[in-house]
Amino acid sequence: MGKTLKRKNLKNRQRAIAKKDAIKRLIFVPEIKSVDVEAIKKEFEAKK
């Protein structure tokens, strides 16, 4: 058995974490809230 390559091991671990985070970012879908367009239009009319 040879020595453990600590730097390579750390680099591989960091790469795996970065890949996992990238996948999480890509599949993340923000919560869609229902928007009442008519209410917003009335609000703008009231401000004028």
PDB file of N, CA, C and O in Angstrom, chain B, residues numbered from 101:
ATOM      1  N   MET B 101       0.839  -1.194   0.000  1.00  0.00           N
ATOM      2  CA  MET B 101       0.000   0.000   0.000  1.00  0.00           C
ATOM      3  C   MET B 101       0.881   1.254   0.000  1.00  0.00           C
ATOM      4  O   MET B 101       1.851   1.354   0.751  1.00  0.00           O
ATOM      5  N   GLY B 102       0.514   2.205  -0.864  1.00  0.00           N
ATOM      6  CA  GLY B 102       1.257   3.454  -0.925  1.00  0.00           C
ATOM      7  C   GLY B 102       0.674   4.475   0.031  1.00  0.00           C
ATOM      8  O   GLY B 102      -0.288   4.213   0.753  1.00  0.00           O
ATOM      9  N   LYS B 103       1.284   5.637   0.011  1.00  0.00           N
ATOM     10  CA  LYS B 103       0.784   6.727   0.852  1.00  0.00           C
ATOM     11  C   LYS B 103      -0.555   7.214   0.324  1.00  0.00           C
ATOM     12  O   LYS B 103      -0.849   7.083  -0.864  1.00  0.00           O
ATOM     13  N   THR B 104      -1.360   7.775   1.207  1.00  0.00           N
ATOM     14  CA  THR B 104      -2.607   8.369   0.741  1.00  0.00           C
ATOM     15  C   THR B 104      -2.281   9.741   0.167  1.00  0.00           C
ATOM     16  O   THR B 104      -1.526  10.516   0.754  1.00  0.00           O
ATOM     17  N   LEU B 105      -2.858  10.019  -0.971  1.00  0.00           N
ATOM     18  CA  LEU B 105      -2.622  11.313  -1.610  1.00  0.00           C
ATOM     19  C   LEU B 105      -3.649  12.294  -1.062  1.00  0.00           C
ATOM     20  O   LEU B 105      -4.759  12.405  -1.581  1.00  0.00           O
ATOM     21  N   LYS B 106      -3.265  12.995  -0.016  1.00  0.00           N
ATOM     22  CA  LYS B 106      -4.215  13.849   0.707  1.00  0.00           C
ATOM     23  C   LYS B 106      -4.744  15.003  -0.128  1.00  0.00           C
ATOM     24  O   LYS B 106      -5.937  15.307  -0.106  1.00  0.00           O
ATOM     25  N   ARG B 107      -3.828  15.653  -0.878  1.00  0.00           N
ATOM     26  CA  ARG B 107      -4.285  16.796  -1.679  1.00  0.00           C
ATOM     27  C   ARG B 107      -5.241  16.348  -2.780  1.00  0.00           C
ATOM     28  O   ARG B 107      -6.259  16.989  -3.042  1.00  0.00           O
ATOM     29  N   LYS B 108      -4.880  15.207  -3.433  1.00  0.00           N
ATOM     30  CA  LYS B 108      -5.744  14.711  -4.503  1.00  0.00           C
ATOM     31  C   LYS B 108      -7.104  14.295  -3.937  1.00  0.00           C
ATOM     32  O   LYS B 108      -8.146  14.543  -4.543  1.00  0.00           O
ATOM     33  N   ASN B 109      -7.070  13.661  -2.768  1.00  0.00           N
ATOM     34  CA  ASN B 109      -8.298  13.238  -2.115  1.00  0.00           C
ATOM     35  C   ASN B 109      -9.183  14.450  -1.818  1.00  0.00           C
ATOM     36  O   ASN B 109     -10.390  14.410  -2.054  1.00  0.00           O
ATOM     37  N   LEU B 110      -8.591  15.515  -1.305  1.00  0.00           N
ATOM     38  CA  LEU B 110      -9.328  16.741  -0.976  1.00  0.00           C
ATOM     39  C   LEU B 110      -9.904  17.366  -2.252  1.00  0.00           C
ATOM     40  O   LEU B 110     -11.052  17.809  -2.281  1.00  0.00           O
ATOM     41  N   LYS B 111      -9.076  17.392  -3.310  1.00  0.00           N
ATOM     42  CA  LYS B 111      -9.508  17.982  -4.572  1.00  0.00           C
ATOM     43  C   LYS B 111     -10.689  17.201  -5.159  1.00  0.00           C
ATOM     44  O   LYS B 111     -11.649  17.788  -5.659  1.00  0.00           O
ATOM     45  N   ASN B 112     -10.603  15.871  -5.088  1.00  0.00           N
ATOM     46  CA  ASN B 112     -11.699  15.042  -5.601  1.00  0.00           C
ATOM     47  C   ASN B 112     -12.979  15.268  -4.812  1.00  0.00           C
ATOM     48  O   ASN B 112     -14.068  15.335  -5.382  1.00  0.00           O
ATOM     49  N   ARG B 113     -12.838  15.385  -3.495  1.00  0.00           N
ATOM     50  CA  ARG B 113     -14.001  15.608  -2.648  1.00  0.00           C
ATOM     51  C   ARG B 113     -14.640  16.955  -2.973  1.00  0.00           C
ATOM     52  O   ARG B 113     -15.862  17.063  -3.081  1.00  0.00           O
ATOM     53  N   GLN B 114     -13.796  17.988  -3.129  1.00  0.00           N
ATOM     54  CA  GLN B 114     -14.307  19.330  -3.451  1.00  0.00           C
ATOM     55  C   GLN B 114     -15.012  19.326  -4.808  1.00  0.00           C
ATOM     56  O   GLN B 114     -16.044  19.974  -4.983  1.00  0.00           O
ATOM     57  N   ARG B 115     -14.442  18.584  -5.769  1.00  0.00           N
ATOM     58  CA  ARG B 115     -15.032  18.513  -7.100  1.00  0.00           C
ATOM     59  C   ARG B 115     -16.406  17.854  -7.028  1.00  0.00           C
ATOM     60  O   ARG B 115     -17.346  18.300  -7.686  1.00  0.00           O
ATOM     61  N   ALA B 116     -16.525  16.793  -6.231  1.00  0.00           N
ATOM     62  CA  ALA B 116     -17.799  16.088  -6.084  1.00  0.00           C
ATOM     63  C   ALA B 116     -18.847  17.005  -5.445  1.00  0.00           C
ATOM     64  O   ALA B 116     -20.005  17.026  -5.864  1.00  0.00           O
ATOM     65  N   ILE B 117     -18.429  17.758  -4.431  1.00  0.00           N
ATOM     66  CA  ILE B 117     -19.341  18.690  -3.760  1.00  0.00           C
ATOM     67  C   ILE B 117     -19.797  19.777  -4.735  1.00  0.00           C
ATOM     68  O   ILE B 117     -20.975  20.134  -4.762  1.00  0.00           O
ATOM     69  N   ALA B 118     -18.867  20.302  -5.535  1.00  0.00           N
ATOM     70  CA  ALA B 118     -19.195  21.353  -6.502  1.00  0.00           C
ATOM     71  C   ALA B 118     -20.184  20.824  -7.540  1.00  0.00           C
ATOM     72  O   ALA B 118     -21.120  21.524  -7.927  1.00  0.00           O
ATOM     73  N   LYS B 119     -19.971  19.578  -7.989  1.00  0.00           N
ATOM     74  CA  LYS B 119     -20.859  18.985  -8.985  1.00  0.00           C
ATOM     75  C   LYS B 119     -22.268  18.810  -8.416  1.00  0.00           C
ATOM     76  O   LYS B 119     -23.263  19.083  -9.088  1.00  0.00           O
ATOM     77  N   LYS B 120     -22.331  18.346  -7.154  1.00  0.00           N
ATOM     78  CA  LYS B 120     -23.621  18.137  -6.491  1.00  0.00           C
ATOM     79  C   LYS B 120     -24.351  19.470  -6.338  1.00  0.00           C
ATOM     80  O   LYS B 120     -25.560  19.549  -6.558  1.00  0.00           O
ATOM     81  N   ASP B 121     -23.608  20.527  -5.957  1.00  0.00           N
ATOM     82  CA  ASP B 121     -24.207  21.853  -5.796  1.00  0.00           C
ATOM     83  C   ASP B 121     -24.712  22.398  -7.133  1.00  0.00           C
ATOM     84  O   ASP B 121     -25.771  23.023  -7.192  1.00  0.00           O
ATOM     85  N   ALA B 122     -23.945  22.157  -8.216  1.00  0.00           N
ATOM     86  CA  ALA B 122     -24.346  22.626  -9.541  1.00  0.00           C
ATOM     87  C   ALA B 122     -25.642  21.953  -9.962  1.00  0.00           C
ATOM     88  O   ALA B 122     -26.528  22.600 -10.522  1.00  0.00           O
ATOM     89  N   ILE B 123     -25.757  20.654  -9.695  1.00  0.00           N
ATOM     90  CA  ILE B 123     -26.976  19.922 -10.042  1.00  0.00           C
ATOM     91  C   ILE B 123     -28.149  20.462  -9.235  1.00  0.00           C
ATOM     92  O   ILE B 123     -29.242  20.646  -9.771  1.00  0.00           O
ATOM     93  N   LYS B 124     -27.924  20.719  -7.931  1.00  0.00           N
ATOM     94  CA  LYS B 124     -28.988  21.271  -7.084  1.00  0.00           C
ATOM     95  C   LYS B 124     -29.458  22.618  -7.620  1.00  0.00           C
ATOM     96  O   LYS B 124     -30.656  22.898  -7.638  1.00  0.00           O
ATOM     97  N   ARG B 125     -28.501  23.464  -8.063  1.00  0.00           N
ATOM     98  CA  ARG B 125     -28.853  24.780  -8.606  1.00  0.00           C
ATOM     99  C   ARG B 125     -29.679  24.635  -9.881  1.00  0.00           C
ATOM    100  O   ARG B 125     -30.627  25.390 -10.097  1.00  0.00           O
ATOM    101  N   LEU B 126     -29.318  23.651 -10.740  1.00  0.00           N
ATOM    102  CA  LEU B 126     -30.016  23.485 -12.007  1.00  0.00           C
ATOM    103  C   LEU B 126     -31.440  22.975 -11.821  1.00  0.00           C
ATOM    104  O   LEU B 126     -32.341  23.380 -12.555  1.00  0.00           O
ATOM    105  N   ILE B 127     -31.652  22.093 -10.849  1.00  0.00           N
ATOM    106  CA  ILE B 127     -32.990  21.521 -10.683  1.00  0.00           C
ATOM    107  C   ILE B 127     -33.867  22.331  -9.740  1.00  0.00           C
ATOM    108  O   ILE B 127     -35.052  22.038  -9.586  1.00  0.00           O
ATOM    109  N   PHE B 128     -33.289  23.347  -9.111  1.00  0.00           N
ATOM    110  CA  PHE B 128     -34.063  24.171  -8.187  1.00  0.00           C
ATOM    111  C   PHE B 128     -35.116  24.956  -8.952  1.00  0.00           C
ATOM    112  O   PHE B 128     -34.798  25.659  -9.911  1.00  0.00           O
ATOM    113  N   VAL B 129     -36.370  24.838  -8.528  1.00  0.00           N
ATOM    114  CA  VAL B 129     -37.462  25.588  -9.150  1.00  0.00           C
ATOM    115  C   VAL B 129     -38.069  26.467  -8.063  1.00  0.00           C
ATOM    116  O   VAL B 129     -38.548  25.953  -7.052  1.00  0.00           O
ATOM    117  N   PRO B 130     -38.056  27.779  -8.256  1.00  0.00           N
ATOM    118  CA  PRO B 130     -38.635  28.641  -7.238  1.00  0.00           C
ATOM    119  C   PRO B 130     -40.132  28.410  -7.096  1.00  0.00           C
ATOM    120  O   PRO B 130     -40.811  28.008  -8.041  1.00  0.00           O
ATOM    121  N   GLU B 131     -40.619  28.669  -5.917  1.00  0.00           N
ATOM    122  CA  GLU B 131     -42.035  28.488  -5.600  1.00  0.00           C
ATOM    123  C   GLU B 131     -42.853  29.505  -6.389  1.00  0.00           C
ATOM    124  O   GLU B 131     -42.592  30.706  -6.333  1.00  0.00           O
ATOM    125  N   ILE B 132     -43.836  29.013  -7.118  1.00  0.00           N
ATOM    126  CA  ILE B 132     -44.674  29.907  -7.924  1.00  0.00           C
ATOM    127  C   ILE B 132     -45.870  30.333  -7.083  1.00  0.00           C
ATOM    128  O   ILE B 132     -46.675  29.507  -6.653  1.00  0.00           O
ATOM    129  N   LYS B 133     -45.969  31.633  -6.860  1.00  0.00           N
ATOM    130  CA  LYS B 133     -47.067  32.165  -6.071  1.00  0.00           C
ATOM    131  C   LYS B 133     -48.139  32.663  -7.023  1.00  0.00           C
ATOM    132  O   LYS B 133     -47.828  33.230  -8.071  1.00  0.00           O
ATOM    133  N   SER B 134     -49.381  32.458  -6.670  1.00  0.00           N
ATOM    134  CA  SER B 134     -50.469  32.915  -7.537  1.00  0.00           C
ATOM    135  C   SER B 134     -50.552  34.436  -7.459  1.00  0.00           C
ATOM    136  O   SER B 134     -50.566  35.019  -6.375  1.00  0.00           O
ATOM    137  N   VAL B 135     -50.605  35.057  -8.617  1.00  0.00           N
ATOM    138  CA  VAL B 135     -50.642  36.513  -8.692  1.00  0.00           C
ATOM    139  C   VAL B 135     -51.998  36.938  -9.242  1.00  0.00           C
ATOM    140  O   VAL B 135     -52.422  36.485 -10.306  1.00  0.00           O
ATOM    141  N   ASP B 136     -52.666  37.809  -8.505  1.00  0.00           N
ATOM    142  CA  ASP B 136     -53.958  38.318  -8.945  1.00  0.00           C
ATOM    143  C   ASP B 136     -53.718  39.603  -9.740  1.00  0.00           C
ATOM    144  O   ASP B 136     -53.534  40.681  -9.175  1.00  0.00           O
ATOM    145  N   VAL B 137     -53.725  39.455 -11.064  1.00  0.00           N
ATOM    146  CA  VAL B 137     -53.415  40.574 -11.950  1.00  0.00           C
ATOM    147  C   VAL B 137     -54.459  41.685 -11.828  1.00  0.00           C
ATOM    148  O   VAL B 137     -54.124  42.869 -11.821  1.00  0.00           O
ATOM    149  N   GLU B 138     -55.710  41.290 -11.733  1.00  0.00           N
ATOM    150  CA  GLU B 138     -56.787  42.284 -11.651  1.00  0.00           C
ATOM    151  C   GLU B 138     -56.641  43.154 -10.396  1.00  0.00           C
ATOM    152  O   GLU B 138     -56.845  44.367 -10.453  1.00  0.00           O
ATOM    153  N   ALA B 139     -56.291  42.541  -9.278  1.00  0.00           N
ATOM    154  CA  ALA B 139     -56.122  43.288  -8.032  1.00  0.00           C
ATOM    155  C   ALA B 139     -54.978  44.294  -8.165  1.00  0.00           C
ATOM    156  O   ALA B 139     -55.064  45.413  -7.661  1.00  0.00           O
ATOM    157  N   ILE B 140     -53.903  43.883  -8.850  1.00  0.00           N
ATOM    158  CA  ILE B 140     -52.757  44.786  -9.044  1.00  0.00           C
ATOM    159  C   ILE B 140     -53.177  45.966  -9.920  1.00  0.00           C
ATOM    160  O   ILE B 140     -52.811  47.108  -9.643  1.00  0.00           O
ATOM    161  N   LYS B 141     -53.943  45.691 -10.971  1.00  0.00           N
ATOM    162  CA  LYS B 141     -54.412  46.765 -11.859  1.00  0.00           C
ATOM    163  C   LYS B 141     -55.275  47.759 -11.092  1.00  0.00           C
ATOM    164  O   LYS B 141     -55.136  48.969 -11.266  1.00  0.00           O
ATOM    165  N   LYS B 142     -56.168  47.249 -10.242  1.00  0.00           N
ATOM    166  CA  LYS B 142     -57.029  48.118  -9.431  1.00  0.00           C
ATOM    167  C   LYS B 142     -56.189  48.963  -8.479  1.00  0.00           C
ATOM    168  O   LYS B 142     -56.481  50.136  -8.246  1.00  0.00           O
ATOM    169  N   GLU B 143     -55.142  48.346  -7.935  1.00  0.00           N
ATOM    170  CA  GLU B 143     -54.261  49.062  -7.002  1.00  0.00           C
ATOM    171  C   GLU B 143     -53.587  50.244  -7.715  1.00  0.00           C
ATOM    172  O   GLU B 143     -53.475  51.329  -7.144  1.00  0.00           O
ATOM    173  N   PHE B 144     -53.137  50.034  -8.965  1.00  0.00           N
ATOM    174  CA  PHE B 144     -52.492  51.096  -9.740  1.00  0.00           C
ATOM    175  C   PHE B 144     -53.488  52.196 -10.048  1.00  0.00           C
ATOM    176  O   PHE B 144     -53.152  53.377  -9.972  1.00  0.00           O
ATOM    177  N   GLU B 145     -54.713  51.819 -10.394  1.00  0.00           N
ATOM    178  CA  GLU B 145     -55.746  52.804 -10.699  1.00  0.00           C
ATOM    179  C   GLU B 145     -56.055  53.646  -9.451  1.00  0.00           C
ATOM    180  O   GLU B 145     -56.291  54.850  -9.557  1.00  0.00           O
ATOM    181  N   ALA B 146     -56.053  53.024  -8.296  1.00  0.00           N
ATOM    182  CA  ALA B 146     -56.346  53.722  -7.045  1.00  0.00           C
ATOM    183  C   ALA B 146     -55.232  54.742  -6.727  1.00  0.00           C
ATOM    184  O   ALA B 146     -55.504  55.811  -6.181  1.00  0.00           O
ATOM    185  N   LYS B 147     -53.997  54.405  -7.068  1.00  0.00           N
ATOM    186  CA  LYS B 147     -52.875  55.309  -6.796  1.00  0.00           C
ATOM    187  C   LYS B 147     -52.927  56.550  -7.684  1.00  0.00           C
ATOM    188  O   LYS B 147     -52.499  57.630  -7.276  1.00  0.00           O
ATOM    189  N   LYS B 148     -53.455  56.391  -8.906  1.00  0.00           N
ATOM    190  CA  LYS B 148     -53.555  57.536  -9.832  1.00  0.00           C
ATOM    191  C   LYS B 148     -54.639  58.453  -9.332  1.00  0.00           C
ATOM    192  O   LYS B 148     -54.907  59.485  -9.947  1.00  0.00           O
TER     193      LYS B 148
END
